[in-house]
Amino acid sequence: MHNILCADIGTTSLKIALISEHGEVVSFCKRPFNSEKNDYIANQWLQAFTGGSTECIKNAPDAEVSAVCISGNGPTVVSQNGRTLLWNSTLYRQLDNLPETPSLFLPRLAAFRHFFPEEWKGSRHIFSGPEYIIFRLTGNSVTVLPEKRFEAAYWTTGELEKFGIEKEKIPVFVSPGHRAGFLTEEACSLMGMAEPVPVLCGGPDFITALIGTGTLRPGKICDRAGSSEGINFCSEKQVYSPLFRTLPSVIPELWNISYIINESGSLLSQFKNEISAMEAKELSYGEIIDYAFNDRNSEGWRILSEIKEKNVTAVRELKKLAAENGLPFDDRIFITGGQAKNSKWLKEKASSMKISIATGTVPDAELLGNAIIAFTSLGFFKNLQEGAGILVKEAEVFHPTPDDEKFKLFGIPENLKAIIFDIDSTLYTSAAYAFEQVDAQIRFWAKKQGITEAQARNRISEFRRIWSSQNGGRKISLGNTFTHFGVTIEESVEMRRTLLEPKNFLTRDEKLIETIKKLRHKYRLICVTNNPELPARKTLEAIGIADLIPDVIGLDTSGKSKPAREPFEMALKKLGTKPWETLSVGDRYDMDISLPLEMGMGGILVSGVKDVYRLPEILN
């Protein structure tokens, strides 16, 4: 069995794996490093590579290593002694009068020369990230050009002259899969290898990710969801749009069109660090995403919602672009990167984007891309497309959630006389207003406390999480949460009266109006809400049913938040019905359904107003 030792240099860690000719991960390890305020981070890459290689080989003693293949972030710039200017550095923007150029590298090379003149002069060659490791392993200097059409994004002779950069300083272009040389004796010793093997060129990480997700044929799509995020679409036409970045594919005659979502991963990373500090322990990204899902008014959920909306925009615009240009568009997205390792988040993304999401049997597509490049170079496949078609395999597919998945009927009273409606996210569907109702209060409280909005969201979220864990998984309302921070129910009521303006988010709903008219012919109707009466009535006015449901039990009516008994008991008294003659309808089981069921009512859990439209038919 032949195996490739594959490595990918990331922004904060290096991943390395032995991958077999069947596309299976034989062994894997990840070595973190600290790139902050480290001008020689490339030397840490080398240590991470040699240490990770030793670990991978040790964990698979019977696996034969046929070659090494390396990819990494670019356009990073590194001198021979390891001085590093990372791809995400903005140092080059401090230089005045740089020539206009399509090159991603030349402004960074100019910045390196300006700010680190000694390293520039002392280096025979200047490298990008993976090429520096290749140089240290083999002693040979190369620059990996993914495909000849990429020259403009790297450099041409004319562009080098414009920047005054001597051509001899830049290693020659080679293609992915090029044999740069063999491991030196020193490298073999550091890696724990008995014999030298060839070192093959992988290339920039986004190219190897496209190969490792099979995004090499027209219509194929992948999502690289790491420190930044990009939805990539393989096109047979060169299509330009201000919304997208169009670059050549590694496959001649094809193009890669991408929608870039900057900082999606770094936003999550910042939130992760803050919550880990509050918890006094290091949390994984999976735990952080679970944390955000448990409180949809947390800072984490706000960040996820922002990322999700940008994903929705990306897929919508790419579909539109494909349709306008007669291009095929696949029915699923292949995902790779840090966000690809949480099933709950992938299901949420699939449902919001209305497209299936597939993960691979090798989660880190850059590593699999290196393996495909290497095996193609060694003659196992005739080209990269064939290699990807064989080695890229789906592990799991997350399909968009059916619209009626949340809907659940907990029983309808035989002699039904009345219906108690929740209002928010039940009689309307607006994620923006649902979030705003809670967040407006948290922002107001943050200002009074002299803390940031993010800090306030995290403190509230952390309290609710701890309270829930101490109370059998039950949820606590925001009003009741605030009381633990010294905010009385009366103060909470006043905040909502002052801050909430539903007309800024909601509009008249003719279908709901018709539905409520049908229901009020047969049943008495009332609303019970955790908002005060004033914003609740404003909401009913905005959606057009204020005159159809005139009775509202609000937070200021009962002085208690659901799931307390008092607001439901007041509603029953107002309706003049018994619990077993009454149905409670709402979008949250713990707030709207659980207690009414205990009291003897019926209950229907809805996922939004679209389920309310169905009530006349269901109740008939």
SEMIBA-411550 format. One record per residue: residue in three letters; y, z, x of N, C-alpha, C in turn. Coordinates in pm, whole numbers, plus 50000, padded with zeros to 5 digits. Example, Ala and Ser with C-alpha at 12.3 -4.5 7.8 and 13.67 -1.06 7.14 Angstrom:
ALA494315078051319495505078051230496705078051320 SER497755070851285498945071451367500035078751290 
//
This chain:
MET498805000050085500005000050000501245000050088 HIS502134990350064503384989550139504464997650067 ASN505315004250144506395012450089507675009850168 ILE508795010350095510105008850158510805022450155 LEU511365026450268512195038450273513605034150235 CYS514015037650112515285032950056516305044350055 ALA517525041350092518585051550093519845045850032 ASP520585054449960521865050549903522885061449931 ILE524005057649993525065067150027526035068049909 GLY526095079749845527025081949737528295088649785 THR529135092449690530395098949725530175113449766 THR529205120049702528985134249730527565137349777 SER526685127449778525315129949823524655117049867 LEU523565118449942522745107149981521375108749916 LYS520925098149850519605098149788518685089349871 ILE517455093749883516495086249964515125087149900 ALA514395076249903513075076049839512155066149908 LEU510875069249905509835059649941509405052849812 ILE509555039549805509215032049684508135021849719 SER507075021849638505925013349668506154999149619 GLU505234990149658505314976149617505134974349466 HIS504684985049398504564984649251505784990749182 GLY506804994249261508024999849203507905014449166 GLU506975021649229506785035849199507435044249309 VAL508035055549269508625064749365507515073649421 VAL507225071849547506175079649613506695093449651 SER507925094049703508585106749730510085104549723 PHE510815115549698512255114549676512925127249724 CYS514135125949778514955137749804516435133849798 LYS517245144049781518685142149769519355152049862 ARG520285147349943520985155950038522485155750007 PRO523045166849962524485167249934525295168450063 PHE526555164350055527475166550165528875168350107 ASN529745174350186531095177350140532065167250201 SER532595158450116533495148050166534955152250165 GLU535265163750104536655168250097537135172850234 LYS538285167650274538925171450402537965170150520 ASN537105160050514536175157650624536395143450673 ASP537125142150782537475128950832536305121650897 TYR535225129050923534065123150990532815124450902 ILE532995122050773531915123950677530735114650707 ALA530985103150770529895093650800528835100050890 ASN529235109350975528245116151059527355125350976 GLN527915130750867527075138350773526085129150702 TRP526525116850674525595107250613524375105450703 LEU524645103850833523545101450926522595113450928 GLN523145125450932522315137550929521515138350799 ALA522185135050688521495135250558520385124850555 PHE520655113150614519645102550614518425106550696 THR518645110950820517505114250906516745126350851 GLY517465136450801516795148050744516035144650617 GLY516655136250530515985132150407514785123350434 SER514885114650534513755106050571512575114550617 THR512865124250703511805133150752511105140150636 GLU511895144850539511325151850423510465142450339 CYS510985130350312510225120850230508905116950296 ILE508945114250428507745110250501506745121850506 LYS507255133950526506385145650532505695148150398 ASN506415145350289505855147750155504865136850113 ALA504815125950188503865115150157503215110650288 PRO502405119250350501885116450485500995104050493 ASP500385100050380499495088450384500205075350349 ALA501495076150318502225064150276502735056450398 GLU502405043750406502855035450516504265030450489 VAL505165032450584506545027650572506625013750634 SER506915003750549506974989950597508354985950646 ALA509404992350591510764988950632511714999450578 VAL512934999250629514035007750581515084998550521 CYS515665002550405516734994550344517805004050291 ILE519075001050323520165010550298521305003750222 SER521815010950121523015006650049524005018250048 GLY525205015650000526185026549996527495022449936 ASN528375032449923529655029949858530545021249945 GLY531335013249883532265004549953533435001749861 PRO534564997649914534834994450054535285006650137 THR534335013850188534595024650283534755018850423 VAL535565025050507535815020250642535445031350741 VAL534615027850843534125037750939534225032051082 SER534685040251174534705036251315533385040151381 GLN533205035951506531925038451573531645053251597 ASN532695061551604532455075851623532405083551491 GLY532415076351378532235082751249533495086151173 ARG534675083351228535915085451152535855076951025 THR536125083150910535835076850782537055076450691 LEU537305064850632538275063350524537465059050402 LEU537275068550308536395065950193536975055550098 TRP536085049350022536455038849928537505043449827 ASN537465056549790538395061549687539675067449746 SER539865065949878541095070649940542255061649900 THR543415067649875544605059849839545585059149957 LEU545115061950077545985062350194546685049050217 TYR545995038150187546575024950212547815022350127 ARG547945029750014549115027949928550395033549991 GLN550245041150099551425046550167552055036450262 LEU551365025250282551895014950372552815005650295 ASP553955002550355554914993350293554634979050338 ASN554974969850248554984955450281553614950150324 LEU552544955250264551234949150290551194935550222 PRO550594925550287550494912350223549674912950094 GLU550034904250000549214902749880547864897049920 THR546794902249862545454897649900544434900649791 PRO543434891949774542334895149682541314904549745 SER541504907449874540504915449947540564930149908 LEU539404936149890539314950549869539334958050002 PHE538934951250110538764957650240540034957650324 LEU540754946550326541844945050422542944955650411 PRO543384959450290544384970250284543854983350344 ARG542574985950326541974998250380541804997150532 LEU541454985350580541384983250725542764985050789 ALA543794979850722545154981350774545564996150777 ALA545175003650672545485017950668544745025350779 PHE543485021750802542705028250908543365025851044 ARG543765013351067544405010051194545715017751212 HIS546465019251103547765025851110547635040951130 PHE546755047251055546675061851056545735067351163 PHE544765059051207543805063651309543775053651425 PRO544885051951495544955041351599543995043351714 GLU543735055951752542835058451864541415054051831 GLU540945057651710539595053651669539525038351656 TRP540595032351606540615017751592540475011051730 LYS541255015751826541205009851959539875012652029 GLY539335024452006538125028452077536845022752019 SER536915015951906535725010451842535634995451865 ARG534514991151916534314976651930534274970251792 HIS533584977251697533494972051560533884982951461 ILE534384978451345534674987351232533694983551121 PHE533124993851058532034991650962532424996150822 SER531634991750726531624998150594530505008650595 GLY530335015850484529435027250481528005024750523 PRO527245016550449525835014550485525655007750620 GLU526614998950656526504991850783526665001350902 TYR527425012350881527555022250988526215028851016 ILE525465032450911524145038550929523195028450994 ILE523265015950950522435005451011522725004551161 PHE524015005051197524405004551338523825016351415 ARG523895028251358523395040051427521865039951439 LEU521195033151347519725032851350519195021851443 THR519965010851455519444999251529520264995551652 GLY521524999751656522424995451763523064982051737 ASN522774975751623523304962551591524384963451484 SER525384954451492526534954751402526484942951305 VAL526594945951175526594935551072527544939750959 THR527934930050878528614932550751527814925450643 VAL527364932750542526524926950438527414920550331 LEU527334907350320528074899850217527084896850104 PRO527304902149985526304900449878525974885849846 GLU527004877149851526814862849821528074855849872 LYS527974843349912529074836849983530394836949905 ARG530304837349770531534837349689532304850449702 PHE531704860749765532374873549782533344873749901 GLU533404862949977534224863050098535664867350070 ALA536244862449961537644865849931537824880749906 ALA536804887149846536884901649820536674909649948 TYR536104903250050535954909650182537114904850271 TRP536944893250334538014887350415537644873150453 THR538654865250472538494851750529539304851650659 THR539114841350737539864840250864541364840450839 GLY541794833150736543224832750704543764846350662 GLU542994853750582543434867050537543474876950651 LEU542514876050743542524884750861543784882250943 GLU544184869650957545384866151033546634871750965 LYS546684871150831547834876550758548024891350788 PHE546924898750803546984913050829547014916350978 GLY546914905951062546944908251205545724915651256 ILE544594913751190543354920451230542484910651309 GLU542134914351430541354905451514539944903651457 LYS539524891351452538234887851391537084894651463 GLU537234896751594536144902651673535884917151634 LYS536854923351565536704937351527535714938951410 ILE535504928251339534704928751217533334922651243 PRO532244930051218530914924251239530674912051152 VAL529794903351198529514890751129528864893350993 PHE529094883850901528484884550769526984881450776 VAL526204889350702524774886450680524484888650532 SER523334883850487522964884950346522104897350321 PRO522064902150195521124912850161519694908850199 GLY518974917950258517634915050304517564910650449 HIS518734908150511518754904250652518144915250739 ARG517324911250836516724920950928517734924051038 ALA518344935851030519374939651127518784943351261 GLY517514946951263516864951151386515764961051355 PHE515264967851458514234978051441514824991751473 LEU514225002051417514645015651449514545017951599 THR515565024151655515515027851797514555039551816 GLU514165042051939513285053451968513925066551922 GLU515235067651946515945079851905515875081551754 ALA516105070451679516065071151532514665074951484 CYS513635068951543512255072351505511995087351525 SER512485092551637512295106651667512985115451564 LEU514225111951530514985119851432514365119351293 MET513735108051260513155106251127511695110451119 GLY511105114051230509705118151229508755106651211 MET509115094851262508275082951249507605079851382 ALA506335075951375505565073351497505945060051560 GLU506225049851477506515036551528507765030951462 PRO508485022451534509685016351475509315006151367 VAL510145005351264509974995551156511294988051141 PRO511264976151078512514968751060513494975950968 VAL514774974450997515844979550912516484967550843 LEU516414967350709516904956250630518214959950562 CYS519054950150541520374952650482520284952850330 GLY520784963550273520864964450127522184958650079 GLY523274966250103524584961350063525354971649987 PRO526444967649922527234977149843526424982349725 ASP526684994849689525835001349589525894994849451 PHE527034989049415527084983249280526214970749273 ILE526054963649385525174951949387523714956349375 THR523324966449454521934971049447521624977249311 ALA522634983149246522414988649111522164977349010 LEU522894966249024522664954748935521254949148955 ILE520824948749080519454943849108518434953749052 GLY518674966749072517714976949029517674979448880 THR518614973548805518554974148658518174960648598 GLY517954950748685517574937448635518724929848572 THR519984933248607521144926448548521424913748628 LEU520434904948628520464892948712520224880248632 ARG520184881448500520004869848414521054870048304 PRO521504858248257522564857848156522234866648035 GLY523214874747995523064883347878522634897447909 LYS522104899948029521654913348064522864922548088 ILE522704935448054523804944948062523304957848127 CYS524154963948208523814977248259525064986048260 ASP524814998948259525865008948264525665017348389 ARG526575015848486526545024348606527415036448578 ALA526755047648545527475059448499527415070348604 GLY528275069048705528325078948812529685085548817 SER530285086748939531595092948951532665084548879 SER532465071548876533195062948783532125055448705 GLU532535048248604531545041548519531955027148497 GLY530965018448493531235004348466530134998348380 ILE530534992148269529584984448187529594970248241 ASN528444965748292528344952948362527534942948280 PHE528034930748274527434920248191527234907848277 CYS526014902648279525694890748358526004878248276 SER526844869548333527334857748260527014845048338 GLU526764834548264526554821448328527874813948344 LYS528964819748290530284813648303531244823148373 GLN532174817648447533234825548507534334827348402 VAL534364839048341535304841848233536314852148279 TYR537594849348256538644858748297539284865048174 SER539594877748186540284885248081540954897148146 PRO542144901048101542814912648162542054925748143 LEU541114926148050540344938348025539194940248123 PHE538794929448190537574929848269537814926048415 ARG536884930348499536864925748638535704915948652 THR536004903848692534984893548708534734891048856 LEU533484892948897533084890449035531814881849034 PRO531534875249145530274867849150529074877249136 SER527994871949084526724879149088526104876949226 VAL525124885149259524374882749382523524870149368 ILE523344865549243522594853249216523584841549210 PRO523424831249294524334819749291524424813949149 GLU525624809649113525934803348984526104813348871 LEU525784825948893525994836048788527154845148826 TRP527674852348724528844860848743528594874648682 ASN529284884548735529204898048679530564901748621 ILE530584904648492531814908548423531684923448392 SER532644931348436532524945848418533774951948354 TYR533514961948273534574970048212534534983448283 ILE535584986748357535584998648441536155010648364 ILE535425021648369535875034248309536055044148423 ASN537265045248471537525053648587537385068548554 GLU536875076048649536865090648647535975096748539 SER535065089148477534225095148374533365106248432 GLY532785103748549531955113948612532755125248671 SER533935122048729534735132548792535305142148689 LEU535595137248568536045146248461534955156348427 LEU533725151348416532595160348389532385170048504 SER532585165248626532395173648744533385185148745 GLN534645182248709535665192748705535305203248600 PHE534875198548483534465207748377533265216148422 LYS532335209648488531145216548540531535227848634 ASN532475225248723532895235448819533555247348748 GLU534375244448647535065255248575534075263948499 ILE533125257748431532155265648353531195273048446 SER530805266848556529945273748653530635286248706 ALA531955285348727532705297048774532725307948668 MET532875304048541532865313948432531495320448417 GLU530445312548439529085317548424528595324748550 ALA529355323248659528985329148789527635324048838 LYS527335311348807526135304948860526335289848852 GLU525635282548938525765268048942524955261848829 LEU525625254348743524965247748631524715233048665 SER523605227748614523305213648633524125205348535 TYR524165192048558524885183448466524215183448329 GLY522885184748326522185185648198522615197848121 GLU522735209248189523175221648123524625220448075 ILE525465213548155526865211948117526975203247991 ILE526185192647984526215184147864525695191847743 ASP524635199747761524155208247652525245217947609 TYR525965223447706527045232847678528095226147589 ALA528475213947623529475206747545528965203747405 PHE527685200047392527125196747261527075208847169 ASN526945220747226526835232747145528155236747080 ASP529275231647132530575234747073531425222147077 ARG531565215846961532245202946956533765204346956 ASN534235216146986535665217747012535905223547151 SER534895222347236535045226847374535725216047456 GLU536195219947574536785210247667535735199847706 GLY534475204347720533405195047755533215184347651 TRP533235188347523533055178347417534255168847411 ARG535455174047438536635165347441536455154647548 ILE535945158747665535725149247775534645139047737 LEU533535143847681532465134747640532965125047534 SER533785129947442534315121247336535215110447394 GLU536005114047495536875104347561536045093647630 ILE534995097947701534105088447768533425079447665 LYS532965085647557532245078347453533125067547389 GLU534375070947361535285061147302535515049247394 LYS535605051947524535785041047620534535032447629 ASN533365038747616532115031147612532065022047489 VAL532495027447376532525019647252533425007447270 THR534605009747327535554998747350534944988347445 ALA534284993047550533694983847648532664974647583 VAL531744980447506530694972347444531274962947339 ARG532214968047260532844959547156533534947547219 GLU534314949847325535064939047387534144929247461 LEU533074934547522532134925647590531394916847489 LYS531014922647375530364914647269531304903747219 LYS532564907547202533564897947154533734886747256 LEU533814890347385533954880347490532754870947494 ALA531564876547479530354868347480530334858747361 ALA530704863747243530704855247123531724843947136 GLU532914846947188533964836747201533594825847300 ASN532724829147397532374819447500530944814247487 GLY530294817447375528944812447351527914817647449 LEU528074830347493527174836047593526134845147527 PRO524904845147578523894854247524524274868747554 PHE523844878047467524154892347483522924900247443 ASP522384907947537521124915047515521284925847409 ASP520154930547355520194940747250520114954947305 ARG520144956347438520114969747496520814970047631 ILE521234981947669521904984247796520974992247886 PHE520814987948009520024995448107520995004848180 ILE520705017648182521645027448238521095033648366 THR522005036448459521645043348582522795052448622 GLY522505062448703523525071848748523335085648690 GLY524265094548722524135108548682524035110648533 GLN524745102548454524715104148309523415099248246 ALA522575092648327521345086848273520225097048260 LYS520495109648294519415119448303519505130248195 ASN520205127448085520265136947974520035129447844 SER518875131747784518475123947666519415126247547 LYS519925138447533520825141347421522105132847431 TRP522635131847552523855124047574523585109247555 LEU522425104347600522115090047585521935086347438 LYS521345095247362521185092547218522555092047150 GLU523445100947192524805101147136525545088347172 LYS525425084047299526085071747343525525059647268 ALA524215059147252523605047747183524115046747039 SER524215058146972524665058146833526125054146821 SER526945058846913528375055546905528615040846941 MET527875035547040528075021647084527325011746996 LYS526425016846910525625008246821524774998346900 ILE524205003147011523334994847091522315003847161 SER521094999147179520055007147243520345008847391 ILE519925020247447520105023247589518725025847649 ALA518435019047760517145020647827517335027247963 THR516455036547995516395042348129515235035848204 GLY515285036748337514235030548418513245040648470 THR512075035748508511075044748568511555049748704 VAL512475042448766513175047348885514615049948840 PRO514985062648816516285065548756517465060948841 ASP517305061148972518405057149061518235042449097 ALA518935033949022518715019549033519105014049170 GLU520055020549238520435015849371519225016149466 LEU518415026549455517225027749540516205016849507 LEU515975014749378515045004249339515584990549380 GLY516904988649370517504976049414517244973549561 ASN517334984149642517014982749785515564978449805 ALA514664984649727513244981249738513004966649702 ILE513664961849596513494947849554514024938349662 ILE515174941749720515724933649830514734933149946 ALA514214944849982513314945550098512014937950073 PHE511394940049958510124933249930510314918149918 THR511494914049868511784899649864511934894250006 SER512624901650092512794897650231511464896850304 LEU510534905750268509224906150335508244895950276 GLY508684888450173507854877750119507004881550000 PHE507184893449944506414897549827506854889849702 PHE508124886049695508664878649581509424866549633 LYS509484856149552510164844049599511684845449591 ASN512174854349501513614856849494513874870349426 LEU515134874549422515484887549366515204888349216 GLN515414877249145515174877349001513694879848971 GLU512804873649048511374876049028511034890549060 GLY511564895749171511294909549209511764919449104 ALA512994917349052513514926148948512684925048821 GLY512264912948787511454911148666510144918648672 ILE509614920748793508334927648809508514942748827 LEU509494946848906509604961048944510514969248852 VAL511464962948782512334970448691511584972648560 LYS511284985248531510504988548411511224999248331 GLU511144998048199511775007948111510935020648104 ALA511625032048112510945044948095511065049647952 GLU512285049047898512545053747762513705045847704 VAL513655043447574514735036247507515305045147398 PHE516625046647398517325054647297518025045147201 HIS517605045647075518155036646975519285043546898 PRO520215035846844521265041946761520655050146648 THR521235061646622520735070446516520965064046380 PRO519935063446293520145058446157521215066646086 ASP522005060046003523115066745937522685078645852 ASP521455078345801521045089045708520205099845775 GLU520205100245910519325109745978519695124245949 LYS520995127545943521415141345922521265145645777 PHE521355136145685521305139445543520005146945510 LYS520145158345441518965165945402519205173045271 LEU518235171845183518325177945050517485190645049 PHE518145202045025517465214945026517145220044886 GLY517295211744787516985215744651518175214144559 ILE517895209144440518925207444337518545216244218 PRO519445224944172519125233344055518715224943935 GLU517705229943863517195222443747518255221043640 ASN519025231743619520085231443518521435231743590 LEU521735220943664522935220543748524185219343663 LYS525135228643690526385228643615527625226843704 ALA527495229943834528695229743919528335226144063 ILE529335220844133529165217244274530305223444355 ILE529935230344465530905235444561530935225944679 PHE532095220244705532245210944818532945217744936 ASP532405215845055533205217645176534175205845182 ILE535235206945260536215195945268536105188245398 ASP536305195245510536445188445638535135182845688 SER535145169845717533975162245763532905161045655 THR533245164945533532365163045417532995152945321 LEU534235155545278534915146545185535715135645259 TYR535695135945387536245125245470535455125045600 THR535515113945670534895112945803535965108445901 SER536395117645986537375114546089537155124146204 ALA536485119446308536225128046423537535132846485 ALA538555124146482539835127746543540475139546470 TYR540465139246335541105150146261540235162746263 ALA538925160946262538035172546271538285180146401 PHE538445172746509538735179146638540135185046639 GLU541105177746585542505182146588542715195246514 GLN541995197246404542175209546325541935222046408 VAL540905221546489540595232946575541465232646700 ASP541615220846759542285220146888543775223046877 ALA544395219746765545815222846749546055237746761 GLN545145245646704545275260246711545035265246853 ILE544025259446919543715263747056544875260347149 ARG545475248747130546625244947214547805254347192 PHE548035257847066549125267147033548875280847096 TRP547615285447086547245298347144547355297947297 ALA546965286647357547065285247502548505286747549 LYS549435280447475550845281247511551345295747506 LYS550925303047402551335317147390550745325647502 GLN549535322147545548865329847649549315325947789 GLY550005314647801550445310047932549305304548017 ILE548315298347951547185292348022547115277547985 THR546315269748059546195255548029545345253547903 GLU545515241847843544715238647723543235238547755 ALA542865233147872541455232647912540895246747928 GLN541685255647990541235269548007541025276147871 ALA541925273547778541805279547645540555274547574 ARG540315261447581539115256047516537855262247576 ASN537845263547708536665269047775536445283747741 ARG537525291547730537375305747696536845307447554 ILE537395299647462536925300347323535465296047315 SER535135284947383533785279747380532785289547440 GLU533165295847551532275305347617532025317447528 PHE533075322347461532885333647370531925329947258 ARG532105318147198531255314047086529795312347130 ARG529615307247254528255305747305527575319347320 ILE528295328847382527715342147401527455348947267 TRP528405347747175528235353947041527005348346971 SER526835335146980525695328746916524375333746976 SER524335334947110523105339547176522775353947140 GLN523785361847107523575375947072523335378146923 ASN523475367246845523345368546699522355358446642 GLY521245356946712520135348846661520435334146645 GLY521385328846722521695314646714522695311046607 ARG523165320846529524155318046425525485313846489 LYS526305306546412527595301946461528705310846406 ILE529805311446481530975319046438532145309546423 SER532925311246316534045302346291535165304846390 LEU536105295446397537235297146489538095308946447 GLY538315310446314539125321646267538545334946308 ASN537235336646292536585349146332536565350646484 THR536465339246555536535339746702537885344946748 PHE538935339746689540285343746727540515358746712 THR539875364846612540085379346592539645387246715 HIS538665381946789538205388746910539175386947027 PHE540145377947009541185375947111542535381447064 GLY542485389846959543705396546913544515388546814 VAL543975377446762544685369346663544115372846525 THR544925378446438544445382446306544185370346217 ILE543445372346110543195361646014544525356745957 GLU545455365845933546765362045879547505352845976 GLU547435356046105548075347546205547375334046214 SER546055334146201545295321646203545665312846085 VAL545825319145969546235311745849547595305245871 GLU548525312745927549875307545948549875295946047 MET549045296946153548935285946249548505273146179 ARG547495274246095546965262146029547965256445928 ARG548645265245858549675260445765550745252445837 THR551115257245954552215251246030551785238746107 LEU550585239146166550195228846263549495216746204 LEU548815218346091547925207746042548655198145948 GLU548585185245981549155174745897548115163745877 PRO547245165345776546145155745757546595141545730 LYS547785139545673548245125945642548415117445767 ASN548535124145884548645116746009547315110746054 PHE546225115045988544885110646029544095104045915 LEU544405107745790543565103645676544325094445581 THR543565086145508544155077145409543375078045278 ARG543945072845175543345072945041541985065845044 ASP540975072144980539605066944980539205063244837 GLU539315050544804539035046144666537585048544626 LYS536665046644719535245048644686534965063344657 LEU535605072344732535425086644705536045090344571 ILE537205084944542537865087644413536945083944298 GLU536335072244304535415067844199534205077144190 THR533695081644306532545090644310532865104044245 ILE534015109844281534395122944226534645121944075 LYS535225110844029535425108843884534095109143810 LYS533075102643866531745102643802531175116743798 LEU531315124143908530725137543914531425147343820 ARG532755146443809533465156443727533245154243578 HIS532695142643540532325140643399531155149643361 LYS530305153043461529085160643431529115174843486 TYR529905177243593529835190143661531245195843686 ARG531295209243693532525215643738532575214843891 LEU533755212143945533885209944090534905219544149 ILE534625224144271535535232944344535325230744494 CYS536345233444572536235232544717536315246444779 VAL535475248844879535525261244958535685256945103 THR536735261845169537065257345304537475268945391 ASN537285267445520537755277445616539215275145655 ASN539835264845599541265262845618542035270145508 PRO543285273145530544105278645421544275268345310 GLU544715273045194544835264145078545815252745103 LEU546955255445170547975245145186547465232945262 PRO546925234445385546405222445453545195216445380 ALA544425224845310543285219545235543775210445122 ARG544805214745051545335206544941546015193944996 LYS546655195345113547235183445177546145173345211 THR544985178245251543865169345282543395162145158 LEU543225169545048542775163444923543795153144872 GLU545075155944893546115146344855546025133744940 ALA545795135445069545745123945161544605114445125 ILE543455119945083542315111245050542285107444903 GLY543225113144823543425108344686542695115644576 ILE542205127944601541425134844496541985148644462 ALA543245151244497543825164544471543825167844322 ASP544095157744237544145160344093542745160844031 LEU541725156144104540365156044050539615169044081 ILE539995175744191539405188744225540585198444247 PRO541125204044137542325212344150542085226144208 ASP540825231144203540545244744247540065244844393 VAL540705253044475540365254344617540325269144654 ILE539205273244716539115286644774539295285044924 GLY540445289544976540755288045117540635300945194 LEU540915300245322540825312045408541785322845360 ASP542965318945314543935328745266543635333545125 THR542735326845053542355331244918541415343144925 SER540405342045013539385352645022539605361945140 GLY540365357345240540545365345360539345365245452 LYS538355356845422537135356145502536775341445528 SER536165338945644535685325545677534215324045640 LYS533845312045595532415309245582531765311245718 PRO530555316745723529595318545614529625332345548 ALA530775338645533530865351245458530565348745310 ARG530095359145240529735357645098530975356445009 GLU532075363145049533225364144959533745350744908 PRO533975340644995534505328144940533545321344842 PHE532235322344864531275316344770531235324244638 GLU531325337344648531335345544526532585342844443 MET533745341244510534965337744438534845324144371 ALA534175314644439533995301344381533125302044255 LEU532025309844263531145311244146531905317344028 LYS532725327344058533515333743951534485323843889 LYS535155315843973536095305843924535395295143841 LEU534195291343884533415281143813532815286543684 GLY532535299543683531865305543568530395302043562 THR529775300443678528355296843682527585307043764 LYS526265306743746525365315043826524935307143950 PRO524475314144056524045306944176522995296144147 TRP522035299344059520955289844033521395278043946 GLU522695277843910523255266443837524235258543924 THR524255261844054525315256744142524715250344268 LEU525375239944313524945232544433526065233144538 SER525695236244664526665236244772526455223744858 VAL527545216444886527485204044963528415205445084 GLY527865203145205528695204145325528035197645444 ASP528775196745555528265189745673527715199245779 ARG527795212445758527275222045857526315231645788 TYR525075231445834524065239845770524435254545780 ASP524855258945899525115273145920526325278045842 MET527295269645815528505273645744528435270945594 ASP527845259645555527945254945416526665256045334 ILE525525257045400524245256045327523405268745335 SER523305274545454522375285745475522605297345379 LEU523825302545374524105314045286523975310445138 PRO524525299145091524305295444951522825294944912 LEU521955290145003520525290244973520015304444956 GLU520465313645043520075327745031520535333544898 MET521685328944851522255334144726521585328044603 GLY520735317844625520015311944513520535298444469 MET521505292944541522035279744506521155268644561 GLY521445256444519520885244744584521765240844700 GLY521315231244783522115227144896521825212944939 ILE522875205844978522715192445036523555191845163 LEU522895188845274523575187145402523925172545419 VAL525205169445442525645155545455526145153045597 SER526195140445635526705136745767528115131245758 GLY528715132145639530065126945620530225121545480 VAL531375115245457531695111045321530755100245269 LYS530155092345358529245081745312528065087545234 ASP527645099845269526565106345194527065111745060 VAL528335115745054528915120444927528945108944827 TYR529195096644874529195085044784527875083844708 ARG526775088744767525445087244708525115097844605 LEU525955108144592525605119644508525355116144360 PRO526175108044296525885105044155524475099444136 GLU524075090444224522725084544214521655095044242 ILE521865103244346520885113544383520725123744271 LEU521845128344214521785138744111521225133343979 ASN521325120243959520705114443839519195114143852 
//
